Amino acid sequence: MERKYLYLDYLTCIGCETCETVCAFIHDGSPNIRIYVTENKQYVPINCKHCDDAPCLRVCPTHAIYRDEDGAVRIHEDKCIGCLACLQVCPYGVPFYSLKVKAITKCDMCAERREEGLEPACALMCPAEAIQYGPLEMVLELVKERRAKNIPEHQRELSDEELKKSIVSGYSVL
C-alpha cells in the first residue's frame, strides 16, 4: 500500500482550533494536535509528523512503537512501559503520557477512520484546508502550488527532491 502523509501548511492555518477540537472529540477528550501561537501571531499546529526515520520508533525498548501500512507511526499501548524514551528523542516533543490509558499516546492519523477508508478528521474538518492527507506526490503538488502563490520568487528555488525530503522528514518548507 502507498504511504500517506499528513501535511500541515503553517501559512494557511487560521488558528481556529477546529483540528484540535475534532481530534479531542474523536480521542475521548485528549487531542493529539495542538495549536500554538508564536510571538508574531503565527499559528503553528503541532502533531506527530510520522517521520520516515522516526527516532521514537528506534528507541522504544519494548517495540511498542511501530509503523502501520499507511505509514503512520503508532503505539501498541499494551506494550508501552511509559519509559518516556520516545518523548526524549522526538524533535517535536509530541508523545505524552496519558494517565487515562497509562501509556504514551500521540497522533495515529485517526487509525480507526483510516481502517474505514476515511481520512484523518483534522484534514477533513480544517476549514482553511491547511491540513492535507494523501500520497507524497499529491502533497508535493499541493506544496508547489501553494508555494507559487505564497512564497516570494527568490525563495522558490527548492528542487523537487528537496521538497520531497522536507515532506517525508516532517519538516515544513512553507
Secondary structure, DSSP 8 states (H G I E B T S, - for coil): ---EEEEE-TTT-----HHHHHHHHHTTT--SEEEEE-TT--EEEEE----TT-HHHHH-TT--EEE-TTS-EEE-TTT-----HHHHH-TT---EEETTTTEEE---S-HHHHHTT---HHHHH-TT--EEEEEHHHHHHHHHHHHHHHS-GGG----HHHHHHHHHHT----
